Every structure is written in structure tokens, then in C-alpha cells.
Amino acid sequence: MSEDPCVPETGTFAVDFRDGSVGQVMGCEGGLVQLRPIGGGREWDCPPASVREAPPVEVLRERVRQVNREGRLP
């Protein structure tokens, strides 16, 4: 019996250590973790070895960035 390589759990937030992006874990497809940006947008795939659960401070920081980006839209 093998362990599911897709961690953390679906619905939680994770950091993609390849570039520091924070996203919500949407699931696992083809052995890759699918992350969606906070605030919505296009999902991206990440190898499980490059994903770790995001600390609350990282999630908050990304949410603030998203609010700031939305405030600058015309």
C-alpha cells in the first residue's frame, strides 16, 4: 500500500517552494498537486516534493497582496 503523495490536504493553503507562490490546494492529478491562487485564477501544478503547508502569516501576506492588486484595477 502506497501513501498518497499529494499533501497538504485539499482546501488548505500551501507554498510552492519553486517560486514562493501561495495557493489553495485544489486536489491531485497525475501525481501533481494542483494549486489555485488566493483570490482565484488559473490553477498550476506542482510536484509534491515542492509543496508544503503555508504558515498563516504567508496566507495573510498573500491575501493582502491580492486586495492591493484589486484596489489598483481601473
PQR file of N, CA, C, O and H, with PARSE charges and radii, in Angstrom:
ATOM      1  N   MET A   1       0.850  -1.185   0.000 -0.4000 1.5000
ATOM      2  CA  MET A   1       0.000   0.000   0.000 -0.0000 2.0000
ATOM      3  C   MET A   1       0.890   1.240   0.000  0.5500 1.7000
ATOM      4  O   MET A   1       1.784   1.365   0.837 -0.5500 1.4000
ATOM      5  N   SER A   2       0.644   2.161  -0.941 -0.4000 1.5000
ATOM      6  CA  SER A   2       1.465   3.364  -1.012 -0.0000 2.0000
ATOM      7  C   SER A   2       0.712   4.552  -0.432  0.5500 1.7000
ATOM      8  O   SER A   2      -0.518   4.598  -0.441 -0.5500 1.4000
ATOM      9  H   SER A   2      -0.082   2.060  -1.621  0.4000 1.0000
ATOM     10  N   GLU A   3       1.478   5.506   0.071 -0.4000 1.5000
ATOM     11  CA  GLU A   3       0.888   6.717   0.616 -0.0000 2.0000
ATOM     12  C   GLU A   3       0.507   7.650  -0.514  0.5500 1.7000
ATOM     13  O   GLU A   3       1.145   7.651  -1.566 -0.5500 1.4000
ATOM     14  H   GLU A   3       2.478   5.468   0.079  0.4000 1.0000
ATOM     15  N   ASP A   4      -0.530   8.443  -0.303 -0.4000 1.5000
ATOM     16  CA  ASP A   4      -0.911   9.455  -1.279 -0.0000 2.0000
ATOM     17  C   ASP A   4       0.158  10.547  -1.249  0.5500 1.7000
ATOM     18  O   ASP A   4       0.377  11.159  -0.204 -0.5500 1.4000
ATOM     19  H   ASP A   4      -1.049   8.442   0.552  0.4000 1.0000
ATOM     20  N   PRO A   5       0.825  10.801  -2.376 -0.5600 1.5000
ATOM     21  CA  PRO A   5       1.898  11.785  -2.371  0.2800 2.0000
ATOM     22  C   PRO A   5       1.398  13.225  -2.322  0.5500 1.7000
ATOM     23  O   PRO A   5       2.195  14.149  -2.157 -0.5500 1.4000
ATOM     24  N   CYS A   6       0.103  13.425  -2.463 -0.4000 1.5000
ATOM     25  CA  CYS A   6      -0.434  14.777  -2.514 -0.0000 2.0000
ATOM     26  C   CYS A   6      -0.778  15.286  -1.130  0.5500 1.7000
ATOM     27  O   CYS A   6      -1.827  14.966  -0.571 -0.5500 1.4000
ATOM     28  H   CYS A   6      -0.544  12.674  -2.597  0.4000 1.0000
ATOM     29  N   VAL A   7       0.102  16.063  -0.604 -0.4000 1.5000
ATOM     30  CA  VAL A   7      -0.093  16.715   0.680 -0.0000 2.0000
ATOM     31  C   VAL A   7       0.266  18.169   0.497  0.5500 1.7000
ATOM     32  O   VAL A   7       1.082  18.446  -0.381 -0.5500 1.4000
ATOM     33  H   VAL A   7       0.955  16.323  -1.058  0.4000 1.0000
ATOM     34  N   PRO A   8      -0.240  19.088   1.208 -0.5600 1.5000
ATOM     35  CA  PRO A   8      -1.250  19.001   2.252  0.2800 2.0000
ATOM     36  C   PRO A   8      -2.650  18.713   1.701  0.5500 1.7000
ATOM     37  O   PRO A   8      -2.839  18.519   0.500 -0.5500 1.4000
ATOM     38  N   GLU A   9      -3.603  18.691   2.599 -0.4000 1.5000
ATOM     39  CA  GLU A   9      -4.985  18.325   2.278 -0.0000 2.0000
ATOM     40  C   GLU A   9      -5.659  19.315   1.338  0.5500 1.7000
ATOM     41  O   GLU A   9      -5.349  20.506   1.338 -0.5500 1.4000
ATOM     42  H   GLU A   9      -3.450  18.848   3.574  0.4000 1.0000
ATOM     43  N   THR A  10      -6.587  18.800   0.540 -0.4000 1.5000
ATOM     44  CA  THR A  10      -7.400  19.642  -0.323 -0.0000 2.0000
ATOM     45  C   THR A  10      -8.129  20.680   0.527  0.5500 1.7000
ATOM     46  O   THR A  10      -8.674  20.357   1.583 -0.5500 1.4000
ATOM     47  H   THR A  10      -6.839  17.833   0.540  0.4000 1.0000
ATOM     48  N   GLY A  11      -8.133  21.918   0.063 -0.4000 1.5000
ATOM     49  CA  GLY A  11      -8.799  23.011   0.771 -0.0000 2.0000
ATOM     50  C   GLY A  11      -7.878  23.821   1.651  0.5500 1.7000
ATOM     51  O   GLY A  11      -8.223  24.931   2.055 -0.5500 1.4000
ATOM     52  H   GLY A  11      -7.691  22.180  -0.794  0.4000 1.0000
ATOM     53  N   THR A  12      -6.703  23.282   1.957 -0.4000 1.5000
ATOM     54  CA  THR A  12      -5.752  24.034   2.775 -0.0000 2.0000
ATOM     55  C   THR A  12      -4.894  24.907   1.861  0.5500 1.7000
ATOM     56  O   THR A  12      -5.015  24.845   0.638 -0.5500 1.4000
ATOM     57  H   THR A  12      -6.422  22.379   1.630  0.4000 1.0000
ATOM     58  N   PHE A  13      -4.043  25.705   2.453 -0.4000 1.5000
ATOM     59  CA  PHE A  13      -3.162  26.573   1.690 -0.0000 2.0000
ATOM     60  C   PHE A  13      -1.745  26.027   1.737  0.5500 1.7000
ATOM     61  O   PHE A  13      -1.309  25.466   2.742 -0.5500 1.4000
ATOM     62  H   PHE A  13      -3.945  25.755   3.447  0.4000 1.0000
ATOM     63  N   ALA A  14      -1.036  26.203   0.627 -0.4000 1.5000
ATOM     64  CA  ALA A  14       0.308  25.660   0.517 -0.0000 2.0000
ATOM     65  C   ALA A  14       1.218  26.646  -0.195  0.5500 1.7000
ATOM     66  O   ALA A  14       0.767  27.531  -0.922 -0.5500 1.4000
ATOM     67  H   ALA A  14      -1.391  26.659  -0.189  0.4000 1.0000
ATOM     68  N   VAL A  15       2.522  26.466   0.037 -0.4000 1.5000
ATOM     69  CA  VAL A  15       3.549  27.257  -0.628 -0.0000 2.0000
ATOM     70  C   VAL A  15       4.238  26.372  -1.658  0.5500 1.7000
ATOM     71  O   VAL A  15       4.638  25.247  -1.356 -0.5500 1.4000
ATOM     72  H   VAL A  15       2.889  25.747   0.628  0.4000 1.0000
ATOM     73  N   ASP A  16       4.370  26.885  -2.869 -0.4000 1.5000
ATOM     74  CA  ASP A  16       5.145  26.237  -3.917 -0.0000 2.0000
ATOM     75  C   ASP A  16       6.561  26.783  -3.769  0.5500 1.7000
ATOM     76  O   ASP A  16       6.823  27.935  -4.114 -0.5500 1.4000
ATOM     77  H   ASP A  16       4.045  27.798  -3.114  0.4000 1.0000
ATOM     78  N   PHE A  17       7.471  25.961  -3.258 -0.4000 1.5000
ATOM     79  CA  PHE A  17       8.813  26.430  -2.949 -0.0000 2.0000
ATOM     80  C   PHE A  17       9.662  26.700  -4.177  0.5500 1.7000
ATOM     81  O   PHE A  17      10.768  27.227  -4.055 -0.5500 1.4000
ATOM     82  H   PHE A  17       7.259  25.025  -2.977  0.4000 1.0000
ATOM     83  N   ARG A  18       9.173  26.352  -5.353 -0.4000 1.5000
ATOM     84  CA  ARG A  18       9.943  26.657  -6.560 -0.0000 2.0000
ATOM     85  C   ARG A  18      10.015  28.156  -6.797  0.5500 1.7000
ATOM     86  O   ARG A  18      11.030  28.662  -7.276 -0.5500 1.4000
ATOM     87  H   ARG A  18       8.275  25.924  -5.453  0.4000 1.0000
ATOM     88  N   ASP A  19       8.928  28.882  -6.460 -0.4000 1.5000
ATOM     89  CA  ASP A  19       8.938  30.338  -6.667 -0.0000 2.0000
ATOM     90  C   ASP A  19       8.310  31.116  -5.512  0.5500 1.7000
ATOM     91  O   ASP A  19       8.208  32.341  -5.581 -0.5500 1.4000
ATOM     92  H   ASP A  19       8.103  28.471  -6.071  0.4000 1.0000
ATOM     93  N   GLY A  20       7.887  30.423  -4.453 -0.4000 1.5000
ATOM     94  CA  GLY A  20       7.320  31.088  -3.281 -0.0000 2.0000
ATOM     95  C   GLY A  20       5.845  31.415  -3.397  0.5500 1.7000
ATOM     96  O   GLY A  20       5.298  32.084  -2.519 -0.5500 1.4000
ATOM     97  H   GLY A  20       7.970  29.428  -4.398  0.4000 1.0000
ATOM     98  N   SER A  21       5.184  30.965  -4.453 -0.4000 1.5000
ATOM     99  CA  SER A  21       3.759  31.243  -4.627 -0.0000 2.0000
ATOM    100  C   SER A  21       2.932  30.513  -3.574  0.5500 1.7000
ATOM    101  O   SER A  21       3.230  29.381  -3.195 -0.5500 1.4000
ATOM    102  H   SER A  21       5.628  30.422  -5.166  0.4000 1.0000
ATOM    103  N   VAL A  22       1.883  31.196  -3.112 -0.4000 1.5000
ATOM    104  CA  VAL A  22       0.957  30.616  -2.144 -0.0000 2.0000
ATOM    105  C   VAL A  22      -0.359  30.364  -2.857  0.5500 1.7000
ATOM    106  O   VAL A  22      -0.848  31.225  -3.588 -0.5500 1.4000
ATOM    107  H   VAL A  22       1.641  32.116  -3.420  0.4000 1.0000
ATOM    108  N   GLY A  23      -0.931  29.190  -2.650 -0.4000 1.5000
ATOM    109  CA  GLY A  23      -2.209  28.873  -3.268 -0.0000 2.0000
ATOM    110  C   GLY A  23      -3.017  27.904  -2.431  0.5500 1.7000
ATOM    111  O   GLY A  23      -2.517  27.313  -1.474 -0.5500 1.4000
ATOM    112  H   GLY A  23      -0.533  28.490  -2.057  0.4000 1.0000
ATOM    113  N   GLN A  24      -4.266  27.753  -2.807 -0.4000 1.5000
ATOM    114  CA  GLN A  24      -5.150  26.801  -2.140 -0.0000 2.0000
ATOM    115  C   GLN A  24      -5.034  25.469  -2.861  0.5500 1.7000
ATOM    116  O   GLN A  24      -5.065  25.412  -4.091 -0.5500 1.4000
ATOM    117  H   GLN A  24      -4.672  28.233  -3.585  0.4000 1.0000
ATOM    118  N   VAL A  25      -4.902  24.410  -2.098 -0.4000 1.5000
ATOM    119  CA  VAL A  25      -4.787  23.066  -2.663 -0.0000 2.0000
ATOM    120  C   VAL A  25      -6.158  22.659  -3.183  0.5500 1.7000
ATOM    121  O   VAL A  25      -7.129  22.591  -2.429 -0.5500 1.4000
ATOM    122  H   VAL A  25      -4.876  24.455  -1.099  0.4000 1.0000
ATOM    123  N   MET A  26      -6.222  22.386  -4.501 -0.4000 1.5000
ATOM    124  CA  MET A  26      -7.476  22.025  -5.140 -0.0000 2.0000
ATOM    125  C   MET A  26      -7.603  20.520  -5.337  0.5500 1.7000
ATOM    126  O   MET A  26      -8.702  20.013  -5.566 -0.5500 1.4000
ATOM    127  H   MET A  26      -5.433  22.441  -5.113  0.4000 1.0000
ATOM    128  N   GLY A  27      -6.496  19.812  -5.251 -0.4000 1.5000
ATOM    129  CA  GLY A  27      -6.534  18.375  -5.419 -0.0000 2.0000
ATOM    130  C   GLY A  27      -5.225  17.859  -5.966  0.5500 1.7000
ATOM    131  O   GLY A  27      -4.198  18.537  -5.938 -0.5500 1.4000
ATOM    132  H   GLY A  27      -5.604  20.224  -5.065  0.4000 1.0000
ATOM    133  N   CYS A  28      -5.291  16.623  -6.470 -0.4000 1.5000
ATOM    134  CA  CYS A  28      -4.116  15.962  -7.007 -0.0000 2.0000
ATOM    135  C   CYS A  28      -4.516  15.296  -8.319  0.5500 1.7000
ATOM    136  O   CYS A  28      -5.527  14.598  -8.395 -0.5500 1.4000
ATOM    137  H   CYS A  28      -6.125  16.072  -6.493  0.4000 1.0000
ATOM    138  N   GLU A  29      -3.714  15.524  -9.339 -0.4000 1.5000
ATOM    139  CA  GLU A  29      -3.992  14.945 -10.651 -0.0000 2.0000
ATOM    140  C   GLU A  29      -2.670  14.488 -11.254  0.5500 1.7000
ATOM    141  O   GLU A  29      -1.735  15.278 -11.381 -0.5500 1.4000
ATOM    142  H   GLU A  29      -2.894  16.091  -9.277  0.4000 1.0000
ATOM    143  N   GLY A  30      -2.592  13.234 -11.619 -0.4000 1.5000
ATOM    144  CA  GLY A  30      -1.380  12.724 -12.242 -0.0000 2.0000
ATOM    145  C   GLY A  30      -0.158  12.792 -11.343  0.5500 1.7000
ATOM    146  O   GLY A  30       0.963  12.931 -11.830 -0.5500 1.4000
ATOM    147  H   GLY A  30      -3.352  12.591 -11.516  0.4000 1.0000
ATOM    148  N   GLY A  31      -0.361  12.696 -10.047 -0.4000 1.5000
ATOM    149  CA  GLY A  31       0.758  12.758  -9.115 -0.0000 2.0000
ATOM    150  C   GLY A  31       1.249  14.157  -8.806  0.5500 1.7000
ATOM    151  O   GLY A  31       2.244  14.319  -8.098 -0.5500 1.4000
ATOM    152  H   GLY A  31      -1.273  12.583  -9.651  0.4000 1.0000
ATOM    153  N   LEU A  32       0.564  15.180  -9.328 -0.4000 1.5000
ATOM    154  CA  LEU A  32       0.937  16.566  -9.068 -0.0000 2.0000
ATOM    155  C   LEU A  32      -0.121  17.238  -8.207  0.5500 1.7000
ATOM    156  O   LEU A  32      -1.310  16.938  -8.318 -0.5500 1.4000
ATOM    157  H   LEU A  32      -0.243  15.047  -9.902  0.4000 1.0000
ATOM    158  N   VAL A  33       0.314  18.134  -7.363 -0.4000 1.5000
ATOM    159  CA  VAL A  33      -0.598  18.910  -6.523 -0.0000 2.0000
ATOM    160  C   VAL A  33      -1.079  20.097  -7.352  0.5500 1.7000
ATOM    161  O   VAL A  33      -0.282  20.790  -7.984 -0.5500 1.4000
ATOM    162  H   VAL A  33       1.279  18.378  -7.273  0.4000 1.0000
ATOM    163  N   GLN A  34      -2.384  20.321  -7.341 -0.4000 1.5000
ATOM    164  CA  GLN A  34      -2.966  21.451  -8.066 -0.0000 2.0000
ATOM    165  C   GLN A  34      -3.249  22.571  -7.077  0.5500 1.7000
ATOM    166  O   GLN A  34      -3.955  22.385  -6.086 -0.5500 1.4000
ATOM    167  H   GLN A  34      -3.031  19.758  -6.827  0.4000 1.0000
ATOM    168  N   LEU A  35      -2.685  23.735  -7.368 -0.4000 1.5000
ATOM    169  CA  LEU A  35      -2.849  24.913  -6.518 -0.0000 2.0000
ATOM    170  C   LEU A  35      -3.566  26.006  -7.298  0.5500 1.7000
ATOM    171  O   LEU A  35      -3.360  26.159  -8.502 -0.5500 1.4000
ATOM    172  H   LEU A  35      -2.111  23.886  -8.173  0.4000 1.0000
ATOM    173  N   ARG A  36      -4.405  26.762  -6.606 -0.4000 1.5000
ATOM    174  CA  ARG A  36      -5.094  27.908  -7.204 -0.0000 2.0000
ATOM    175  C   ARG A  36      -4.703  29.149  -6.412  0.5500 1.7000
ATOM    176  O   ARG A  36      -4.678  29.116  -5.182 -0.5500 1.4000
ATOM    177  H   ARG A  36      -4.572  26.638  -5.628  0.4000 1.0000
ATOM    178  N   PRO A  37      -4.398  30.245  -7.106 -0.5600 1.5000
ATOM    179  CA  PRO A  37      -4.031  31.471  -6.398  0.2800 2.0000
ATOM    180  C   PRO A  37      -5.123  31.917  -5.431  0.5500 1.7000
ATOM    181  O   PRO A  37      -6.310  31.701  -5.672 -0.5500 1.4000
ATOM    182  N   ILE A  38      -4.707  32.532  -4.351 -0.4000 1.5000
ATOM    183  CA  ILE A  38      -5.666  33.113  -3.415 -0.0000 2.0000
ATOM    184  C   ILE A  38      -6.386  34.226  -4.156  0.5500 1.7000
ATOM    185  O   ILE A  38      -5.742  35.060  -4.793 -0.5500 1.4000
ATOM    186  H   ILE A  38      -3.742  32.707  -4.155  0.4000 1.0000
ATOM    187  N   GLY A  39      -7.680  34.253  -4.084 -0.4000 1.5000
ATOM    188  CA  GLY A  39      -8.470  35.239  -4.812 -0.0000 2.0000
ATOM    189  C   GLY A  39      -8.936  34.737  -6.164  0.5500 1.7000
ATOM    190  O   GLY A  39      -9.637  35.444  -6.888 -0.5500 1.4000
ATOM    191  H   GLY A  39      -8.203  33.576  -3.567  0.4000 1.0000
ATOM    192  N   GLY A  40      -8.542  33.506  -6.509 -0.4000 1.5000
ATOM    193  CA  GLY A  40      -8.980  32.927  -7.770 -0.0000 2.0000
ATOM    194  C   GLY A  40      -7.952  33.080  -8.871  0.5500 1.7000
ATOM    195  O   GLY A  40      -6.957  33.791  -8.728 -0.5500 1.4000
ATOM    196  H   GLY A  40      -7.972  32.933  -5.921  0.4000 1.0000
ATOM    197  N   GLY A  41      -8.210  32.410  -9.949 -0.4000 1.5000
ATOM    198  CA  GLY A  41      -7.303  32.463 -11.085 -0.0000 2.0000
ATOM    199  C   GLY A  41      -6.996  31.072 -11.589  0.5500 1.7000
ATOM    200  O   GLY A  41      -7.607  30.084 -11.180 -0.5500 1.4000
ATOM    201  H   GLY A  41      -9.018  31.833 -10.065  0.4000 1.0000
ATOM    202  N   ARG A  42      -6.039  31.023 -12.483 -0.4000 1.5000
ATOM    203  CA  ARG A  42      -5.676  29.771 -13.127 -0.0000 2.0000
ATOM    204  C   ARG A  42      -4.856  28.887 -12.188  0.5500 1.7000
ATOM    205  O   ARG A  42      -3.892  29.340 -11.571 -0.5500 1.4000
ATOM    206  H   ARG A  42      -5.543  31.825 -12.816  0.4000 1.0000
ATOM    207  N   GLU A  43      -5.255  27.627 -12.093 -0.4000 1.5000
ATOM    208  CA  GLU A  43      -4.525  26.661 -11.269 -0.0000 2.0000
ATOM    209  C   GLU A  43      -3.190  26.322 -11.904  0.5500 1.7000
ATOM    210  O   GLU A  43      -3.017  26.442 -13.117 -0.5500 1.4000
ATOM    211  H   GLU A  43      -6.039  27.260 -12.595  0.4000 1.0000
ATOM    212  N   TRP A  44      -2.248  25.896 -11.074 -0.4000 1.5000
ATOM    213  CA  TRP A  44      -0.978  25.401 -11.583 -0.0000 2.0000
ATOM    214  C   TRP A  44      -0.632  24.106 -10.869  0.5500 1.7000
ATOM    215  O   TRP A  44      -1.098  23.844  -9.761 -0.5500 1.4000
ATOM    216  H   TRP A  44      -2.389  25.798 -10.089  0.4000 1.0000
ATOM    217  N   ASP A  45       0.185  23.311 -11.517 -0.4000 1.5000
ATOM    218  CA  ASP A  45       0.600  22.013 -10.974 -0.0000 2.0000
ATOM    219  C   ASP A  45       1.974  22.138 -10.341  0.5500 1.7000
ATOM    220  O   ASP A  45       2.832  22.890 -10.804 -0.5500 1.4000
ATOM    221  H   ASP A  45       0.564  23.524 -12.418  0.4000 1.0000
ATOM    222  N   CYS A  46       2.154  21.388  -9.280 -0.4000 1.5000
ATOM    223  CA  CYS A  46       3.406  21.431  -8.543 -0.0000 2.0000
ATOM    224  C   CYS A  46       3.762  20.024  -8.069  0.5500 1.7000
ATOM    225  O   CYS A  46       2.891  19.298  -7.588 -0.5500 1.4000
ATOM    226  H   CYS A  46       1.457  20.777  -8.904  0.4000 1.0000
ATOM    227  N   PRO A  47       5.019  19.633  -8.196 -0.5600 1.5000
ATOM    228  CA  PRO A  47       5.420  18.331  -7.664  0.2800 2.0000
ATOM    229  C   PRO A  47       5.239  18.308  -6.134  0.5500 1.7000
ATOM    230  O   PRO A  47       5.531  19.298  -5.463 -0.5500 1.4000
ATOM    231  N   PRO A  48       4.766  17.199  -5.594 -0.5600 1.5000
ATOM    232  CA  PRO A  48       4.538  17.121  -4.147  0.2800 2.0000
ATOM    233  C   PRO A  48       5.771  17.467  -3.315  0.5500 1.7000
ATOM    234  O   PRO A  48       5.637  18.005  -2.216 -0.5500 1.4000
ATOM    235  N   ALA A  49       6.958  17.171  -3.815 -0.4000 1.5000
ATOM    236  CA  ALA A  49       8.178  17.465  -3.063 -0.0000 2.0000
ATOM    237  C   ALA A  49       8.441  18.963  -2.947  0.5500 1.7000
ATOM    238  O   ALA A  49       9.237  19.385  -2.109 -0.5500 1.4000
ATOM    239  H   ALA A  49       7.067  16.734  -4.707  0.4000 1.0000
ATOM    240  N   SER A  50       7.781  19.773  -3.781 -0.4000 1.5000
ATOM    241  CA  SER A  50       7.987  21.223  -3.768 -0.0000 2.0000
ATOM    242  C   SER A  50       6.870  21.976  -3.056  0.5500 1.7000
ATOM    243  O   SER A  50       6.823  23.205  -3.107 -0.5500 1.4000
ATOM    244  H   SER A  50       7.134  19.430  -4.462  0.4000 1.0000
ATOM    245  N   VAL A  51       5.976  21.255  -2.397 -0.4000 1.5000
ATOM    246  CA  VAL A  51       4.825  21.872  -1.741 -0.0000 2.0000
ATOM    247  C   VAL A  51       4.858  21.577  -0.248  0.5500 1.7000
ATOM    248  O   VAL A  51       5.090  20.447   0.181 -0.5500 1.4000
ATOM    249  H   VAL A  51       6.015  20.257  -2.356  0.4000 1.0000
ATOM    250  N   ARG A  52       4.620  22.622   0.525 -0.4000 1.5000
ATOM    251  CA  ARG A  52       4.493  22.478   1.976 -0.0000 2.0000
ATOM    252  C   ARG A  52       3.317  23.335   2.441  0.5500 1.7000
ATOM    253  O   ARG A  52       2.961  24.328   1.805 -0.5500 1.4000
ATOM    254  H   ARG A  52       4.431  23.540   0.177  0.4000 1.0000
ATOM    255  N   GLU A  53       2.731  22.934   3.549 -0.4000 1.5000
ATOM    256  CA  GLU A  53       1.627  23.707   4.100 -0.0000 2.0000
ATOM    257  C   GLU A  53       2.093  25.131   4.374  0.5500 1.7000
ATOM    258  O   GLU A  53       3.176  25.351   4.916 -0.5500 1.4000
ATOM    259  H   GLU A  53       3.021  22.128   4.065  0.4000 1.0000
ATOM    260  N   ALA A  54       1.254  26.095   3.991 -0.4000 1.5000
ATOM    261  CA  ALA A  54       1.598  27.507   4.168 -0.0000 2.0000
ATOM    262  C   ALA A  54       1.333  27.941   5.600  0.5500 1.7000
ATOM    263  O   ALA A  54       0.252  27.686   6.131 -0.5500 1.4000
ATOM    264  H   ALA A  54       0.374  25.916   3.552  0.4000 1.0000
ATOM    265  N   PRO A  55       2.302  28.591   6.233 -0.5600 1.5000
ATOM    266  CA  PRO A  55       2.051  29.149   7.564  0.2800 2.0000
ATOM    267  C   PRO A  55       1.003  30.265   7.460  0.5500 1.7000
ATOM    268  O   PRO A  55       0.913  30.929   6.427 -0.5500 1.4000
ATOM    269  N   PRO A  56       0.221  30.475   8.507 -0.5600 1.5000
ATOM    270  CA  PRO A  56      -0.823  31.510   8.475  0.2800 2.0000
ATOM    271  C   PRO A  56      -0.300  32.883   8.041  0.5500 1.7000
ATOM    272  O   PRO A  56      -1.009  33.614   7.350 -0.5500 1.4000
ATOM    273  N   VAL A  57       0.906  33.242   8.426 -0.4000 1.5000
ATOM    274  CA  VAL A  57       1.453  34.550   8.049 -0.0000 2.0000
ATOM    275  C   VAL A  57       1.637  34.651   6.538  0.5500 1.7000
ATOM    276  O   VAL A  57       1.443  35.728   5.975 -0.5500 1.4000
ATOM    277  H   VAL A  57       1.483  32.649   8.988  0.4000 1.0000
ATOM    278  N   GLU A  58       2.001  33.573   5.872 -0.4000 1.5000
ATOM    279  CA  GLU A  58       2.157  33.584   4.409 -0.0000 2.0000
ATOM    280  C   GLU A  58       0.805  33.726   3.712  0.5500 1.7000
ATOM    281  O   GLU A  58       0.689  34.418   2.701 -0.5500 1.4000
ATOM    282  H   GLU A  58       2.159  32.698   6.329  0.4000 1.0000
ATOM    283  N   VAL A  59      -0.214  33.065   4.260 -0.4000 1.5000
ATOM    284  CA  VAL A  59      -1.563  33.167   3.684 -0.0000 2.0000
ATOM    285  C   VAL A  59      -2.067  34.600   3.829  0.5500 1.7000
ATOM    286  O   VAL A  59      -2.612  35.167   2.882 -0.5500 1.4000
ATOM    287  H   VAL A  59      -0.120  32.503   5.081  0.4000 1.0000
ATOM    288  N   LEU A  60      -1.887  35.182   5.001 -0.4000 1.5000
ATOM    289  CA  LEU A  60      -2.319  36.556   5.237 -0.0000 2.0000
ATOM    290  C   LEU A  60      -1.579  37.520   4.318  0.5500 1.7000
ATOM    291  O   LEU A  60      -2.191  38.420   3.743 -0.5500 1.4000
ATOM    292  H   LEU A  60      -1.444  34.722   5.770  0.4000 1.0000
ATOM    293  N   ARG A  61      -0.274  37.342   4.177 -0.4000 1.5000
ATOM    294  CA  ARG A  61       0.524  38.200   3.307 -0.0000 2.0000
ATOM    295  C   ARG A  61       0.005  38.142   1.860  0.5500 1.7000
ATOM    296  O   ARG A  61      -0.097  39.171   1.193 -0.5500 1.4000
ATOM    297  H   ARG A  61       0.223  36.611   4.645  0.4000 1.0000
ATOM    298  N   GLU A  62      -0.317  36.953   1.392 -0.4000 1.5000
ATOM    299  CA  GLU A  62      -0.812  36.807   0.021 -0.0000 2.0000
ATOM    300  C   GLU A  62      -2.206  37.415  -0.129  0.5500 1.7000
ATOM    301  O   GLU A  62      -2.517  37.991  -1.171 -0.5500 1.4000
ATOM    302  H   GLU A  62      -0.234  36.117   1.934  0.4000 1.0000
ATOM    303  N   ARG A  63      -3.038  37.297   0.890 -0.4000 1.5000
ATOM    304  CA  ARG A  63      -4.371  37.913   0.829 -0.0000 2.0000
ATOM    305  C   ARG A  63      -4.264  39.432   0.761  0.5500 1.7000
ATOM    306  O   ARG A  63      -5.024  40.075   0.037 -0.5500 1.4000
ATOM    307  H   ARG A  63      -2.785  36.830   1.737  0.4000 1.0000
ATOM    308  N   VAL A  64      -3.333  40.007   1.503 -0.4000 1.5000
ATOM    309  CA  VAL A  64      -3.120  41.456   1.466 -0.0000 2.0000
ATOM    310  C   VAL A  64      -2.635  41.872   0.077  0.5500 1.7000
ATOM    311  O   VAL A  64      -3.095  42.879  -0.462 -0.5500 1.4000
ATOM    312  H   VAL A  64      -2.715  39.485   2.092  0.4000 1.0000
ATOM    313  N   ARG A  65      -1.714  41.107  -0.504 -0.4000 1.5000
ATOM    314  CA  ARG A  65      -1.254  41.404  -1.866 -0.0000 2.0000
ATOM    315  C   ARG A  65      -2.422  41.393  -2.843  0.5500 1.7000
ATOM    316  O   ARG A  65      -2.519  42.264  -3.707 -0.5500 1.4000
ATOM    317  H   ARG A  65      -1.341  40.289  -0.066  0.4000 1.0000
ATOM    318  N   GLN A  66      -3.309  40.410  -2.709 -0.4000 1.5000
ATOM    319  CA  GLN A  66      -4.468  40.297  -3.602 -0.0000 2.0000
ATOM    320  C   GLN A  66      -5.381  41.508  -3.454  0.5500 1.7000
ATOM    321  O   GLN A  66      -5.834  42.060  -4.457 -0.5500 1.4000
ATOM    322  H   GLN A  66      -3.231  39.703  -2.006  0.4000 1.0000
ATOM    323  N   VAL A  67      -5.656  41.926  -2.233 -0.4000 1.5000
ATOM    324  CA  VAL A  67      -6.504  43.098  -2.000 -0.0000 2.0000
ATOM    325  C   VAL A  67      -5.851  44.342  -2.598  0.5500 1.7000
ATOM    326  O   VAL A  67      -6.528  45.176  -3.199 -0.5500 1.4000
ATOM    327  H   VAL A  67      -5.288  41.478  -1.419  0.4000 1.0000
ATOM    328  N   ASN A  68      -4.551  44.460  -2.431 -0.4000 1.5000
ATOM    329  CA  ASN A  68      -3.841  45.608  -3.001 -0.0000 2.0000
ATOM    330  C   ASN A  68      -3.914  45.606  -4.523  0.5500 1.7000
ATOM    331  O   ASN A  68      -4.111  46.660  -5.128 -0.5500 1.4000
ATOM    332  H   ASN A  68      -4.002  43.782  -1.943  0.4000 1.0000
ATOM    333  N   ARG A  69      -3.758  44.443  -5.155 -0.4000 1.5000
ATOM    334  CA  ARG A  69      -3.869  44.351  -6.617 -0.0000 2.0000
ATOM    335  C   ARG A  69      -5.262  44.747  -7.085  0.5500 1.7000
ATOM    336  O   ARG A  69      -5.407  45.463  -8.075 -0.5500 1.4000
ATOM    337  H   ARG A  69      -3.598  43.587  -4.664  0.4000 1.0000
ATOM    338  N   GLU A  70      -6.289  44.282  -6.373 -0.4000 1.5000
ATOM    339  CA  GLU A  70      -7.665  44.611  -6.748 -0.0000 2.0000
ATOM    340  C   GLU A  70      -7.943  46.101  -6.595  0.5500 1.7000
ATOM    341  O   GLU A  70      -8.718  46.668  -7.365 -0.5500 1.4000
ATOM    342  H   GLU A  70      -6.171  43.700  -5.568  0.4000 1.0000
ATOM    343  N   GLY A  71      -7.320  46.737  -5.615 -0.4000 1.5000
ATOM    344  CA  GLY A  71      -7.503  48.169  -5.395 -0.0000 2.0000
ATOM    345  C   GLY A  71      -6.889  49.019  -6.487  0.5500 1.7000
ATOM    346  O   GLY A  71      -7.266  50.179  -6.652 -0.5500 1.4000
ATOM    347  H   GLY A  71      -6.690  46.277  -4.990  0.4000 1.0000
ATOM    348  N   ARG A  72      -5.952  48.467  -7.234 -0.4000 1.5000
ATOM    349  CA  ARG A  72      -5.277  49.205  -8.305 -0.0000 2.0000
ATOM    350  C   ARG A  72      -5.943  49.021  -9.658  0.5500 1.7000
ATOM    351  O   ARG A  72      -5.559  49.672 -10.629 -0.5500 1.4000
ATOM    352  H   ARG A  72      -5.645  47.524  -7.100  0.4000 1.0000
ATOM    353  N   LEU A  73      -6.929  48.151  -9.735 -0.4000 1.5000
ATOM    354  CA  LEU A  73      -7.602  47.917 -11.023 -0.0000 2.0000
ATOM    355  C   LEU A  73      -8.427  49.152 -11.404  0.5500 1.7000
ATOM    356  O   LEU A  73      -8.986  49.816 -10.530 -0.5500 1.4000
ATOM    357  H   LEU A  73      -7.241  47.622  -8.946  0.4000 1.0000
ATOM    358  N   PRO A  74      -8.505  49.459 -12.695 -0.5600 1.5000
ATOM    359  CA  PRO A  74      -9.278  50.637 -13.141  0.2800 2.0000
ATOM    360  C   PRO A  74     -10.764  50.463 -12.942  0.5500 1.7000
ATOM    361  O   PRO A  74     -11.540  51.362 -13.267 -0.5500 1.4000
TER
END
